[in-house]
């Protein structure tokens, strides 16, 4: 995991950590939803949008 959360210079990349964490929460929510637990669609979609926004903003500012 060190190569995933750190760049080639050894600098920690928090966006990858948070994106991984939120993706795990989304996957857990989807699994719970299929298991019969009542979860809001807005919660799952909101977390997906959060991850996409983090990664999109990170890549947008990294290119500049």
Backbone bond lengths (Angstrom), bond angles and torsions (degrees), N, CA, C in turn:
res aa  C-N    CA-C-N  psi(-1)  N-CA   C-N-CA  omega(-1)  CA-C   N-CA-C  phi
1 X - - - 1.440 - - 1.519 111.97 -
2 X 1.319 117.68 -19.01 1.456 119.49 -178.50 1.520 111.37 -61.11
3 X 1.308 117.93 -38.93 1.467 120.67 -179.21 1.521 111.33 -69.53
4 X 1.322 117.60 -23.28 1.458 120.57 -178.67 1.524 111.82 -82.12
5 X 1.324 117.57 -40.08 1.458 121.64 -176.07 1.524 113.29 -89.80
6 X 1.314 118.65 -8.41 1.462 122.57 -179.53 1.524 109.71 -123.78
7 X 1.332 116.19 147.87 1.456 118.74 177.14 1.521 109.70 -86.22
8 X 1.324 116.61 -174.76 1.467 120.05 -174.87 1.525 113.00 -66.89
9 X 1.354 117.14 -19.97 1.460 120.86 177.93 1.524 112.77 -90.44
10 X 1.321 118.04 -0.58 1.451 122.03 179.71 1.517 113.77 86.77
11 X 1.334 117.58 12.70 1.458 121.71 179.97 1.528 108.80 -87.21
12 X 1.333 115.64 130.43 1.462 121.35 -179.12 1.521 110.33 -65.68
13 X 1.328 116.78 134.65 1.457 123.11 179.13 1.534 108.46 -110.00
14 X 1.335 118.20 92.78 1.460 119.58 -173.81 1.516 114.20 -64.51
15 X 1.340 118.44 -25.52 1.459 119.52 -178.36 1.523 111.07 -63.04
16 X 1.313 117.94 -35.71 1.468 120.04 178.84 1.522 111.17 -71.07
17 X 1.326 116.66 -35.32 1.463 120.24 176.51 1.525 110.58 -63.01
18 X 1.343 116.34 -50.72 1.462 120.06 -177.57 1.525 111.73 -68.36
19 X 1.312 117.75 -37.36 1.464 119.87 177.60 1.526 110.53 -63.36
20 X 1.323 117.08 -41.38 1.463 120.97 177.54 1.517 110.68 -64.04
21 X 1.318 116.55 -44.44 1.463 120.66 -179.67 1.526 111.02 -62.43
22 X 1.335 117.38 -47.92 1.461 120.03 -179.58 1.530 111.78 -67.41
23 X 1.323 117.87 -34.62 1.465 119.88 176.07 1.521 110.99 -64.01
24 X 1.321 117.41 -37.98 1.467 120.19 176.39 1.523 111.06 -63.93
25 X 1.340 116.88 -38.18 1.460 120.39 176.95 1.528 110.46 -65.66
26 X 1.332 117.11 -41.66 1.466 120.80 178.92 1.530 110.37 -63.59
27 X 1.303 117.06 -45.50 1.474 120.65 179.62 1.520 110.70 -62.51
28 X 1.336 116.31 -41.47 1.464 119.73 177.06 1.525 110.78 -62.49
29 X 1.332 116.60 -41.58 1.464 120.15 178.03 1.514 112.62 -62.91
30 X 1.317 116.81 -40.67 1.467 120.34 178.55 1.529 110.62 -65.67
31 X 1.314 117.05 -41.63 1.469 120.45 177.91 1.523 110.39 -63.85
32 X 1.328 117.02 -43.16 1.466 120.06 178.15 1.525 110.84 -64.05
33 X 1.313 116.42 -36.89 1.472 120.57 179.31 1.529 110.27 -61.95
34 X 1.335 116.41 -43.68 1.464 119.76 178.34 1.523 112.37 -71.64
35 X 1.339 116.74 -21.72 1.455 120.42 178.50 1.532 111.83 -81.22
36 X 1.338 116.74 -7.51 1.455 119.48 175.71 1.516 114.62 108.39
37 X 1.309 118.68 0.26 1.463 121.70 177.98 1.522 108.17 -76.70
38 X 1.320 116.66 135.17 1.459 121.52 -179.04 1.525 109.90 -78.78
39 X 1.319 117.20 105.71 1.460 123.03 175.09 1.515 108.94 -121.43
40 X 1.295 115.32 147.26 1.453 120.73 -180.00 1.528 110.14 -73.76
41 X 1.327 115.77 138.27 1.463 120.12 174.09 1.519 110.50 -63.40
42 X 1.322 115.83 -34.60 1.467 120.39 -179.00 1.529 110.81 -63.87
43 X 1.311 117.74 -34.85 1.458 120.98 178.52 1.523 111.10 -64.64
44 X 1.308 116.51 -48.05 1.461 120.77 -179.01 1.531 110.84 -67.00
45 X 1.330 117.17 -44.48 1.465 120.16 178.60 1.525 111.68 -66.41
46 X 1.320 116.89 -35.72 1.468 120.31 177.53 1.511 112.06 -64.41
47 X 1.317 117.38 -40.59 1.461 120.52 177.49 1.530 111.14 -67.18
48 X 1.324 116.57 -38.98 1.471 119.50 176.28 1.522 110.71 -62.40
49 X 1.330 116.73 -43.60 1.464 120.76 178.44 1.523 111.09 -64.16
50 X 1.313 117.26 -36.32 1.464 121.32 178.00 1.524 110.46 -62.24
51 X 1.309 117.05 -46.32 1.462 120.81 179.32 1.527 110.67 -63.25
52 X 1.316 117.00 -45.16 1.462 120.09 179.15 1.526 111.69 -62.35
53 X 1.320 117.03 -39.32 1.466 120.36 179.04 1.522 111.14 -65.74
54 X 1.336 117.56 -43.32 1.479 120.81 179.11 1.525 110.46 -59.85
55 X 1.297 116.67 -50.53 1.461 120.25 -177.17 1.524 110.68 -67.51
56 X 1.323 117.39 -40.25 1.457 120.58 178.52 1.520 112.59 -63.48
57 X 1.316 117.77 -45.97 1.467 120.82 177.79 1.526 111.56 -64.27
58 X 1.314 115.90 -39.82 1.464 120.18 179.44 1.528 110.04 -61.37
59 X 1.317 116.51 -46.64 1.470 119.86 -179.22 1.528 111.86 -69.70
60 X 1.334 117.47 -34.26 1.460 121.18 179.04 1.522 110.63 -63.73
61 X 1.330 116.82 -46.27 1.464 119.81 -178.09 1.527 111.86 -78.43
62 X 1.315 118.12 -22.25 1.461 120.65 178.34 1.528 110.81 -71.79
63 X 1.339 117.25 -31.51 1.464 120.54 -178.98 1.524 111.75 -74.64
64 X 1.324 117.84 -24.31 1.475 120.74 -177.58 1.507 111.80 -84.31
